[in-house]
């Protein structure tokens, strides 16, 4: 796990940017605290920050060259099947290995097979190979977007990096993309391939780029496909197959030359991963985060129960709201693109504390998107197969609007959920997904724009972008259609971005066994009913390991990894809202947002019916903090 950056200059103008290579590499130092090195010749520069996991010796440092000095690689990620691939290479006559690293195996496999090697890789990655003889770059990103890769391409140069702060260090023009901003104000994150800047893109998961002769060509090497014929495997056999695939995935992800542990929330997913890992690693160290002031969200009792069940060495980081809030400014400072999933605060603290004991942690990420674990998936099931209950909920929409809307207590939260369901259920398949995926409608997001921003916003461009994001949802959707869209949109755009940014900010590698490509391909061969029915979500996950986990973990409500954002905004952050980032003076001088629209949100925030406004206010705060840092 590391950070990479580089430049390919096409002319003398582009060459001026080479002087920024060292600064661009240093900008991502938190991703790789163990070593920094750079290479550059007349037109190409490569920078690498290393977090040593496999073969921690200096000989495995990067940039890494092959023996001929023709090919050079910089690599961020892990290839879990590198030992098998090494044997395959040796059988083909490639025997001169000088290290024990997966990086060298990847380099030599690429030299032999070029882009065809990507389909053989089991792991997560973003890497670049420089062919000095051909004067070309080859860059690729893993299948599901676990590792990030951003790039900028113009007539003078091609830039790339693991994080935006490294791209910015080259001195790029920072022109805001208003289609991205409009999307962000709805979803609280910016989906690939767009970024907050017009001239910077994210490489999509499962894609690669070839750069040569002043051309950059993007191609696809992998995409998830749904078995519309639906696999004929019976449920009992499917459970056994799923267990085998997940256990093999966990076992693969235990390879490490540094201390390895596991996140343990007390939920089903992380508990299964922990139990499987403990079978092969008896000294497994597990880590949980608890909330002393928020008993509803505290799952540490369940985590302790699982740790005792599997005999792990368990550590609980028990935090107060003040402990959580103390990290907010550090996280806002680290973000180099607006990203407003507030649970990033928890992931940051969990990663920070875990890093004191381990360099690698296993997680349960991806299970909800693969096997229908979210509330919205249950809502989709009801909308797709409505009964009289759903019809009643929809018809009572005017009544739900009368009730206070808030996450603060049980009844106001239920009214909020009923109204949200009623509004979404009446929409088309695509619009329903967009409504339930976001926090604001297109109209409400647009109303936040100042007149100046509205002139910079092209609605047709946004609509084309949105249509592309929702292209996997047909007019009559199935649950698998929804899950596929989640895997392409929510997982890489929100969940994996959050985990990558917050873990790498603390020099911690996180591995997600549920995202093994063999397991993902299997999951999308299963019919909807194996994943969800009216009484259970993640059905096959829960049923397959029912005899493996403590009985107490079942039939308990799913809890989010949340922070008390509404309380903070009304108390600790109130002055930030009223006197600084969302003050009338700052907003009008900045001229990105319409203050009258922001004033309405502020009024709602302090009302008895805040609804989800705290998420919208937080998104504005994140953007304003970012804007001050990068555009003032």
C-alpha positions in Angstrom: 0.0 0.0 0.0 1.5 3.2 -1.1 1.1 6.5 -2.9 2.1 7.1 -6.5 2.5 10.1 -8.8 4.0 11.0 -12.1 4.3 13.2 -15.2 4.8 12.6 -18.9 5.8 15.9 -20.5 5.1 16.2 -24.2 7.1 19.4 -24.9 9.2 22.1 -23.2 6.1 23.7 -21.6 5.2 20.4 -20.0 8.8 19.9 -18.9 8.5 22.9 -16.6 6.2 20.8 -14.4 8.9 18.2 -13.7 10.4 20.5 -11.1 7.3 19.9 -9.0 7.8 16.1 -8.9 9.4 16.0 -5.5 6.7 18.3 -4.0 4.0 16.2 -5.6 5.5 13.0 -4.1 5.9 14.6 -0.7 2.2 15.7 -0.8 1.2 12.0 -0.4 3.7 11.2 2.3 1.0 9.9 4.7 0.1 7.2 2.3 3.7 5.9 2.5 5.7 6.8 5.7 8.4 4.2 5.2 10.2 5.5 2.1 10.2 8.1 -0.7 12.0 7.9 -4.0 11.7 9.5 -7.4 12.9 9.0 -10.9 13.0 11.4 -13.8 14.6 11.7 -17.2 14.1 14.4 -19.8 10.4 14.0 -20.2 9.1 11.5 -17.6 9.0 11.7 -13.8 7.8 9.0 -11.4 7.3 9.4 -7.6 6.6 6.8 -4.9 5.8 6.8 -1.2 6.0 3.4 0.4 4.1 1.7 3.1 6.0 -1.6 3.4 3.8 -4.6 3.7 5.3 -7.4 1.6 9.1 -7.8 1.5 9.9 -4.8 3.7 13.6 -4.7 2.5 15.1 -1.8 0.6 15.5 -3.9 -2.5 11.7 -3.8 -2.9 11.6 0.0 -2.9 10.1 1.8 -5.8 10.3 3.1 -8.5 11.4 -0.5 -9.4 13.2 -1.4 -12.7 13.5 -4.7 -14.4 17.0 -6.0 -15.1 17.1 -4.6 -18.7 16.3 -1.1 -17.3 13.6 -0.7 -20.0 10.6 -1.0 -17.7 9.9 0.8 -14.5 6.9 0.4 -12.1 5.3 2.4 -9.3 2.6 0.5 -7.6 -0.1 1.1 -4.9 -1.9 -1.9 -3.6 -1.5 -5.6 -3.0 -1.6 -8.7 -5.3 -2.7 -11.5 -3.1 -2.1 -14.3 -5.6 1.4 -13.1 -6.5 3.1 -16.3 -5.3 1.0 -18.4 -7.7 1.7 -15.9 -10.5 5.4 -16.1 -9.7 5.3 -19.9 -10.1 3.5 -19.4 -13.4 6.2 -17.0 -14.6 8.9 -19.4 -13.6 7.3 -22.1 -15.6 7.4 -19.8 -18.6 11.1 -19.2 -18.1 11.1 -16.0 -16.0 13.4 -17.0 -13.2 15.6 -14.0 -12.3 13.7 -12.6 -9.4 15.7 -10.3 -7.2 13.1 -9.6 -4.4 10.2 -11.4 -2.6 7.7 -8.6 -3.4 4.4 -8.7 -5.3 5.6 -5.5 -7.1 8.3 -7.4 -9.0 5.9 -10.2 -9.9 3.5 -7.6 -11.2 6.2 -5.8 -13.3 7.4 -9.1 -14.9 3.9 -10.3 -15.5 3.1 -7.0 -17.3 6.3 -7.2 -19.4 5.3 -10.7 -20.5 1.5 -10.2 -21.1 0.9 -6.4 -21.1 -2.7 -5.5 -20.4 -3.8 -9.1 -20.4 -2.1 -9.5 -17.1 -4.9 -7.5 -15.4 -7.4 -10.3 -15.6 -5.0 -12.6 -13.6 -4.6 -10.2 -10.7 -6.4 -10.9 -7.5 -6.1 -7.9 -5.3 -6.5 -4.1 -5.3 -4.2 -1.7 -7.1 -3.4 1.4 -9.0 -0.1 1.2 -10.8 2.0 2.8 -13.7 4.6 1.1 -15.9 7.0 3.2 -17.9 8.4 1.7 -21.0 11.5 3.8 -21.6 12.2 2.3 -25.0 8.8 3.0 -26.4 8.4 6.2 -24.4 5.0 5.2 -23.1 3.1 4.9 -19.8 0.5 2.2 -18.9 -1.7 2.9 -15.9 -4.5 0.7 -14.4 -7.0 0.6 -11.5 -8.4 -2.4 -9.8 -11.8 -3.9 -10.6 -13.9 -2.2 -7.9 -12.0 1.0 -7.2 -10.4 0.1 -3.9 -7.4 2.2 -4.8 -7.7 5.7 -6.4 -6.1 7.0 -9.5 -6.5 10.6 -10.7 -5.1 12.1 -13.9 -4.9 15.3 -15.9 -4.2 15.3 -19.7 -3.7 18.3 -22.0 -1.5 19.2 -25.0 1.6 19.7 -22.9 1.6 16.8 -20.4 -0.1 13.9 -18.6 -0.2 14.0 -14.8 -1.4 11.3 -12.4 -1.5 10.6 -8.7 -3.2 8.7 -5.9 -4.7 11.9 -4.4 -5.7 15.3 -5.7 -3.3 17.1 -3.4 -0.4 15.6 -5.4 -2.0 16.7 -8.7 -2.4 20.2 -7.3 1.3 20.2 -6.3 2.1 20.3 -10.0 0.6 23.8 -10.2 -2.5 22.9 -12.3 -5.3 25.4 -13.1 -8.0 24.9 -10.5 -11.3 25.6 -12.3 -14.4 24.3 -10.5 -16.6 21.8 -12.4 -20.1 22.9 -11.7 -21.6 19.6 -12.9 -19.5 17.9 -10.2 -20.5 20.5 -7.6 -24.2 20.1 -8.5 -23.8 16.3 -8.1 -21.9 16.7 -4.8 -24.7 18.8 -3.4 -27.1 15.9 -4.0 -25.0 12.8 -3.2 -22.3 14.3 -0.8 -19.5 12.9 -2.9 -18.4 13.2 -6.5 -18.6 10.0 -8.6 -15.9 9.0 -11.1 -14.8 9.9 -13.7 -15.4 13.5 -12.6 -13.7 15.5 -9.9 -14.2 18.9 -8.4 -11.9 20.3 -11.1 -12.8 20.5 -14.8 -9.4 19.3 -16.1 -8.8 16.4 -13.6 -10.5 13.0 -13.9 -10.7 9.8 -11.9 -9.9 6.6 -13.8 -12.9 4.4 -13.5 -12.6 1.0 -11.7 -11.7 -1.8 -14.1 -10.1 0.5 -16.6 -6.6 1.2 -17.9 -4.9 4.1 -19.8 -2.1 3.9 -22.4 -0.2 7.1 -22.9 2.2 7.6 -25.9 2.7 9.9 -28.8 0.8 12.7 -27.0 -2.3 10.5 -26.9 -4.1 9.0 -23.8 -6.4 6.1 -24.5 -8.7 4.8 -21.8 -10.0 1.2 -22.1 -12.1 -1.3 -20.0 -10.7 -4.6 -18.9 -13.4 -5.7 -16.4 -17.1 -5.0 -15.6 -19.6 -6.8 -13.4 -22.2 -8.7 -15.3 -25.5 -9.9 -14.0 -26.6 -13.5 -14.8 -30.1 -12.6 -16.1 -30.8 -16.2 -16.6 -30.2 -16.5 -12.9 -28.0 -19.4 -11.8 -29.7 -22.7 -11.3 -27.7 -23.4 -8.1 -30.0 -24.3 -5.3 -29.9 -22.2 -2.0 -28.2 -24.9 0.1 -25.4 -25.3 -2.5 -25.1 -21.5 -2.9 -24.5 -21.1 0.8 -21.7 -23.7 0.8 -20.1 -22.1 -2.3 -20.3 -18.7 -0.7 -18.7 -19.9 2.5 -15.8 -21.5 0.5 -15.2 -18.4 -1.6 -15.2 -16.0 1.4 -13.0 -18.2 3.5 -10.5 -18.5 0.6 -10.6 -14.7 0.2 -9.9 -14.1 3.9 -7.1 -16.6 3.8 -5.5 -14.9 0.8 -5.7 -11.6 2.6 -3.7 -12.7 5.6 -0.4 -12.6 3.8 1.8 -9.8 5.4 5.3 -9.2 6.6 4.0 -6.7 9.2 1.4 -6.8 12.0 -2.1 -7.6 10.8 -5.5 -7.2 12.6 -9.2 -6.8 11.9 -11.8 -4.2 12.4 -14.6 -5.7 14.5 -17.8 -3.6 14.7 -20.0 -6.3 16.2 -22.1 -6.5 13.0 -22.5 -9.7 10.9 -19.9 -8.8 8.2 -16.9 -7.9 10.3 -17.7 -10.7 12.7 -17.6 -13.3 9.9 -14.3 -11.9 8.5 -12.9 -12.0 12.1 -14.0 -15.5 12.7 -12.5 -16.8 9.4 -9.3 -14.9 10.0 -8.9 -16.3 13.5 -9.0 -19.9 12.1 -5.7 -19.2 10.3 -4.3 -16.6 12.6 -4.8 -17.6 16.3 -3.1 -14.5 17.6 -5.5 -12.2 15.6 -5.8 -8.7 17.1 -9.2 -7.0 16.6 -10.2 -3.4 17.0 -13.5 -1.7 17.8 -14.6 1.9 18.3 -17.3 2.7 20.9 -19.3 5.8 21.6 -19.8 6.5 25.3 -22.2 9.4 24.8 -24.2 7.7 22.0 -25.5 4.4 23.5 -27.8 3.8 20.5 -24.8 3.6 18.1 -22.4 1.8 20.4 -21.9 -1.9 19.4 -18.9 -2.7 21.5 -20.8 -5.2 23.6 -21.4 -7.3 20.5 -17.9 -6.8 19.3 -16.6 -8.1 22.7 -18.9 -11.0 22.4 -17.5 -11.9 19.0 -13.9 -11.4 20.2 -14.5 -13.7 23.1 -16.2 -16.3 20.9 -13.2 -16.4 18.5 -10.6 -15.8 21.2 -9.0 -12.7 19.6 -6.8 -10.1 21.3 -9.4 -7.4 21.4 -9.0 -3.6 21.9 -11.8 -1.2 22.2 -11.3 2.5 21.6 -14.1 4.1 23.7 -14.7 7.7 22.7 -16.8 10.6 23.8 -18.4 13.1 21.5 -15.6 15.5 22.4 -13.0 12.9 21.3 -14.8 12.6 18.0 -15.1 16.3 17.5 -11.5 16.9 18.3 -10.5 15.2 15.0 -12.9 17.1 12.7 -10.5 19.9 11.8 -7.7 17.4 11.0 -10.0 15.5 8.7 -11.3 18.6 6.9 -7.7 19.7 6.4 -6.8 16.3 4.9 -9.6 16.3 2.3 -8.3 17.6 -1.1 -11.7 17.2 -2.8 -15.2 17.9 -1.2 -16.3 14.6 0.4 -19.1 14.8 3.0 -19.8 11.3 4.3 -19.6 12.2 8.0 -18.8 8.6 9.1 -15.3 9.3 7.7 -14.7 10.8 11.1 -15.1 7.4 12.8 -13.0 5.6 10.2 -10.2 8.2 10.6 -10.2 7.6 14.4 -10.5 3.9 14.2 -7.6 3.8 11.6 -5.5 6.2 13.7 -5.8 4.0 16.9 -5.5 0.7 15.0 -2.2 1.9 13.4 -0.6 2.0 16.9 -1.0 -1.8 16.9 -1.1 -3.0 13.3 -0.2 -1.9 9.8 -2.9 -4.0 8.0 -6.6 -4.4 9.0 -9.3 -6.6 7.5 -12.8 -5.1 7.1 -16.3 -6.2 6.1 -16.7 -3.5 3.4 -18.6 -4.4 0.3 -21.1 -6.9 1.9 -24.0 -4.5 2.0 -23.6 -3.5 -1.6 -23.2 -7.1 -2.8 -25.9 -8.8 -0.7 -28.5 -6.1 0.0 -27.8 -4.9 3.5 -29.1 -1.3 3.5 -32.5 0.1 4.4 -32.8 1.4 0.8 -32.6 -2.2 -0.5 -35.6 -3.2 1.7 -37.4 -0.1 0.3 -36.6 -1.1 -3.2 -38.0 -4.6 -2.6 -41.2 -3.1 -1.3 -41.4 -0.7 -4.2 -40.8 -3.5 -6.8 -43.2 -5.9 -5.1 -45.8 -3.6 -3.4 -48.6 -4.9 -1.1 -51.5 -3.0 0.5 -49.0 -1.7 3.2 -46.8 0.0 0.6 -49.9 1.5 -1.1 -51.1 2.8 2.3 -47.7 4.4 3.1 -47.7 6.1 -0.3 -51.3 7.4 0.1 -50.4 8.8 3.5 -47.6 11.0 2.2 -49.4 14.3 3.0 -49.7 13.1 6.6 -46.1 12.2 6.9 -45.2 15.7 5.8 -47.1 17.2 8.8 -45.0 15.2 11.3 -41.6 16.5 12.5 -38.8 15.0 10.3 -35.7 14.2 12.3 -33.2 11.4 13.1 -33.2 12.5 16.7 -35.9 10.2 18.0 -37.8 7.1 17.0 -41.1 8.6 15.9 -39.8 11.6 13.9 -37.3 9.2 12.3 -40.1 6.9 11.3 -42.1 9.7 9.8 -38.9 10.8 7.9 -38.5 7.3 6.5 -42.1 6.9 5.6 -42.1 10.2 3.7 -38.9 9.3 1.9 -40.3 5.9 0.9 -43.6 7.5 -0.3 -41.8 10.1 -2.4 -39.4 7.6 -4.0 -42.0 4.8 -4.6 -43.9 7.1 -7.0 -40.9 7.8 -9.2 -39.5 5.9 -12.2 -36.8 3.3 -11.6 -33.9 5.6 -12.3 -35.3 8.6 -10.5 -36.2 6.4 -7.5 -32.7 5.2 -7.2 -31.3 8.8 -7.5 -33.8 10.0 -4.9 -32.9 7.4 -2.3 -29.2 7.6 -3.0 -29.0 11.3 -2.2 -29.8 14.0 0.3 -31.2 16.7 -2.0 -33.2 16.8 -5.3 -31.7 18.3 -8.4 -33.9 21.3 -7.9 -32.9 21.9 -4.3 -29.2 21.5 -5.2 -29.6 24.0 -8.1 -31.4 26.5 -5.7 -28.1 26.7 -3.7 -26.2 28.1 -6.7 -25.6 31.9 -6.9 -26.5 33.6 -10.2 -22.8 33.4 -11.2 -22.7 29.6 -10.5 -25.9 29.1 -12.5 -24.3 30.7 -15.6 -21.4 28.3 -15.2 -23.7 25.2 -14.9 -24.9 23.3 -17.9 -28.0 21.3 -17.1 -27.6 19.2 -20.3 -24.1 18.1 -19.3 -25.3 17.1 -15.8 -28.2 15.1 -17.2 -25.9 13.2 -19.5 -23.6 12.5 -16.5 -26.5 11.3 -14.4 -27.9 9.1 -17.2 -24.5 7.5 -17.5 -24.3 6.8 -13.7 -27.8 5.2 -13.9 -27.3 3.3 -17.1 -27.4 -0.1 -15.3 -31.0 0.5 -14.1 -33.7 -0.7 -16.5 -37.2 0.6 -16.6 -38.3 -2.3 -14.5 -35.6 -2.9 -12.0 -34.6 -6.0 -10.0 -32.6 -5.9 -6.7 -29.5 -7.1 -8.6 -29.8 -4.1 -10.9 -29.8 -1.8 -7.8 -26.8 -3.7 -6.3 -24.9 -3.4 -9.6 -25.5 0.3 -9.6 -24.3 0.5 -6.0 -21.2 -1.4 -6.9 -20.4 1.0 -9.7 -21.5 4.2 -8.0 -21.8 4.2 -4.2 -19.1 1.7 -3.4 -16.2 3.4 -5.2 -17.5 6.9 -5.0 -18.4 6.9 -1.3 -17.5 3.8 0.8 -14.1 2.9 -0.7 -13.1 6.5 -1.0 -13.8 7.0 2.7 -11.9 4.0 3.8 -8.9 4.7 1.5 -8.6 8.4 2.4 -9.0 7.9 6.2 -6.9 4.8 6.5 -4.1 6.1 4.3 -4.1 9.4 6.2 -2.8 7.2 9.1 -0.5 4.9 7.1 -2.9 1.9 7.5 -3.8 -0.7 4.8 -7.4 -2.0 4.9 -8.3 -5.2 3.0 -11.9 -6.2 2.2 -12.4 -9.9 1.7 -15.9 -9.5 0.4 -14.5 -7.7 -2.7 -12.5 -10.7 -4.0 -13.5 -10.7 -7.7 -14.4 -14.4 -7.6 -16.8 -13.8 -4.8 -18.3 -10.7 -6.5 -18.8 -12.6 -9.8 -20.5 -15.4 -7.9 -22.7 -13.0 -6.0 -24.1 -11.6 -9.3 -25.1 -15.0 -10.5 -27.5 -15.4 -7.5 -31.1 -14.6 -7.7 -32.5 -11.7 -5.7 -34.3 -13.9 -3.2 -31.1 -15.4 -2.1 -30.0 -12.0 -0.9 -33.2 -10.3 0.4 -36.8 -11.1 1.2 -39.5 -9.2 3.2 -38.1 -10.5 6.5 -34.3 -10.6 6.1 -31.5 -8.6 4.4 -28.2 -10.2 3.4 -30.0 -13.5 3.6 -27.3 -15.8 2.3 -24.6 -14.1 4.4 -26.6 -14.5 7.6 -27.8 -18.1 6.8 -24.4 -19.4 5.6 -22.7 -18.5 8.9 -25.6 -18.9 11.4 -23.9 -21.8 13.1 -20.5 -20.0 13.1 -21.4 -16.8 14.9 -22.8 -16.1 18.4 -26.6 -16.4 18.4 -26.9 -12.9 19.9 -25.8 -11.3 16.7 -29.0 -12.3 14.9 -32.3 -10.5 15.0 -30.8 -7.2 16.1 -31.3 -3.9 14.3 -28.6 -2.8 11.9 -26.8 0.3 13.2 -25.0 2.8 11.1 -21.4 4.0 11.7 -22.6 7.5 12.5 -21.6 10.6 14.4 -23.8 13.0 16.3 -23.6 15.5 13.4 -26.9 17.3 14.2 -25.8 18.0 17.8 -22.5 19.3 16.6 -23.9 21.6 14.0 -26.3 23.1 16.6 -23.7 23.5 19.3 -19.9 23.0 18.7 -20.0 24.1 15.0 -22.7 26.8 15.4 -20.2 29.7 15.2 -18.6 28.1 12.1 -22.0 28.2 10.5 -23.2 31.6 11.7 -20.0 33.6 11.8 -17.6 32.0 9.3 -18.1 29.4 6.5 -21.8 29.9 6.1 -22.1 33.5 7.3 -23.8 36.0 5.0 -20.6 38.0 4.5 -18.5 35.0 3.5 -21.1 33.5 1.2 -21.8 36.7 -0.6 -18.1 37.5 -1.1 -17.4 34.0 -2.3 -20.3 34.1 -4.8 -20.6 30.4 -5.3 -23.9 29.9 -3.4 -27.1 31.9 -3.0 -27.2 33.1 0.6 -31.0 33.2 0.8 -31.1 29.4 0.1 -28.4 28.7 2.7 -30.3 30.9 5.2 -33.3 28.6 4.7 -31.2 25.5 5.4 -29.8 27.2 8.5 -33.3 27.9 9.7 -34.3 24.3 9.2 -31.3 23.1 11.0 -32.4 24.8 14.2 -36.1 23.9 13.8 -38.1 21.1 15.4 -38.2 19.3 12.0 -34.6 19.2 10.6 -35.1 16.1 8.5 -31.8 15.3 6.8 -30.7 18.9 6.7 -27.6 18.2 8.8 -26.1 16.1 6.0 -26.7 19.0 3.5 -25.2 21.6 6.0 -22.2 19.3 6.5 -21.7 19.0 2.8 -21.6 22.8 2.6 -19.2 23.1 5.5 -16.8 20.6 3.9 -17.0 22.4 0.5 -16.4 25.8 2.1 -13.4 24.6 4.2 -12.0 23.0 1.0 -12.7 26.2 -1.0 -10.9 28.3 1.5 -7.8 26.1 1.5 -7.5 25.5 -2.3 -9.1 28.5 -3.9 -8.6 31.5 -1.6 
